[in-house]
Amino acid sequence: MSQKEQMLHDIGIVDFVLVDLMLYLDTHPFDRTAMEYFNHYNRIKNDMVKEFSERFFPITKDHAESEEEWRWGMAPLPWEGEC
């Protein structure tokens, strides 16, 4: 697995954890421990997405900023086989 694929895989894992925590918090909105876990993993995911976006291409429009070039269009398209 390439470094790019590994980073995307790891981002997917953390994103799954966040979705699971969001579902839990929907039914337990006052669970402070769960909220702390959510905040912790959300910070981790944001850092991972930022690092990936800087190294390869932006995953979301929020990470497309660049002073030198418009990077949003640099991601491979689904029919190119890399998505």
Buried (B, 14 or more C-beta within 10 A) or exposed (E): EEEBEEBBEBBEEBBEBBEEBEEBBEEEEEBEEBBEBBEEBBEBBEEBBBEBBEEBBBBEEEBBEEEEEEBBEEBEEEEEEEE
